[in-house]
Amino acid sequence: MTDARRSVLELLEETDVALPVAVLDNELEPPHATVSRTLTELERDGLVERDERYEAFYRITDSGCAYLEEESVD
């Protein structure tokens, strides 16, 4: 797992709420383009999802939590 993927998933898991891209950008080290690309990949892989009311907000899915847990065991 890349550092960007881990950072995004960990922050979303810690907060346990949907966060806007702007907050993820402010809280994480990678540049905006990396965060945006990572969110697109994570959404495609089913590890995060967009909030149904606010399209620019993302939350971790159960699959994302399981993925994080699995990666921390390895």
Secondary structure, 3 states (H helix, E strand, C coil): CCHHHHHHHHHHHHHCCCEEHHHHHHHCCCCHHHHHHHHHHHHHCCCEEECCCCCCEEEECHHHHHHHHHHHHC
